[in-house]
């Protein structure tokens, strides 16, 4: 079984991209899809556009983000998620996650104009029949 992609994220103690560590990981992941994980949410909002620039210029395909602090509901972060999606402008994919469920995934994707979402509760499974 092979793999198609990897997910990682590295920040400095100042909550900026650890560019040296990321360069090494990106090189090691050559040929794979790369997603930068929710460490992105620790980057100050005022620096997130700059981070998108760096990540897109270095071959990152997706950024997994909640769009705000983890203790907020994802629907409270729609404005920031829209800003990130618009700024990324298809250079990479903004992948909303954290609080995405089967009940809100479709509407969330529509509201921020994305085709992909990430969640652990986004598939409705049929109930077991114990007859």
N, C-alpha and C positions, 0 to 999 in steps of 0.2 A: 504494500500500500504506500503510495507516494503522498506528498503534500503539495498543495497549491499555493499556500501562503503562510505567513507568520504574523504574529502580533507582538509588538513590544513598545516600550516607551522609556526614555531615560531623561531625567531632569537633573540640573545642578541643585545645590542647596538653596540657590536663589530663585528656584522655580523657573529656570530657563532651560531650553533644550541643551542636553549634554551632547554637544556636537561631536566631540571626539568619540564617545561611546557609540553614538548613533552611526557615525561613519563606518566604524568597525562592523556593527551589526548589519548595516545595509549592504556592505561588501560581502559579508558571509551569506546573506539572503539573496544573492544574485539569481535572477531568473524567477523569483517567487513574488507573489503579491504581498505587499507590506502594508499593514495597518498599524498606525500609531495609536496606542490605547488611551484610556481616560486620564492618563497623566496629563494630557492636554488641558484638562479642566483646572489643573493647579497653576497653569501659566496665567499671569495677570491678564485680564480682559484687554487691557491697553496694549498688550504685546502679542495677542493671539493672531492678528493679521500677519505680523512679521514672522511668526512661527509657521503659519500656513505657507508663506513664501519660501522659507528655508526647506520645509518638508517637501513641498512640491518640486523644488529645484533639485532635491536629492533622491527622487524616485519613490517617495511614499505614495501609495495609491489611495489610502483612506485614513481618515481621522475619526476614531470612535470618541464621541463626546456627549455629555449630558447637557451641555450648553450653559451650565451654571453649577453652583454647589450641589453636591450629592444629596444634601438634606432638603432640596427643593423638588417639587413635583416637576416632571419634564414639561408639562404644559405651562408652567410658569417661566420657562426658558425659551419659548418660541421666538421671541424677538431676537435674542442673541443667536439662536440656531439659524434663523433666516439670514442674519448678517453674515454669519460664517459661510453659509451655502452660497450667498451672492458673491462674497469676496473670493471664495475658492474658484468660482466661475468655471467649473468642470476641469480645472487643473488637477484636482484630486476630489475624492468623494467625501463629503461630510456625512458620517454615519451616526445618526442619533441613537442613543442607548441609555439604559438606566431608567426604568419605569415604563418601558414600552411593553404593552400587553396586547393580547388578541383583541381587546376591546378598544384600544386607542391607536393601534399601529397604522391602520389605513388612513384615518383622519389626520394623524400627525404627519405622515408622509405627504399628504395633500397640502397641508397648511404650510409646510416649509419647502415644498417642491423638491422632494427627493424620491428616489426609486428603491432605496434600500434602508432598512432599519435593523437594529440589533436588539434582541431581547431574549430572556429565558422563558417567557410566558406568552409567546406570540403565536402558538399553534394550539388550536382547540382540539383536544383529543376526545373521541367518542367515549361515553361512559361504558363501563364494563357491564355486561348482562350476566348476572349471577344465577340465572334460572337453572 
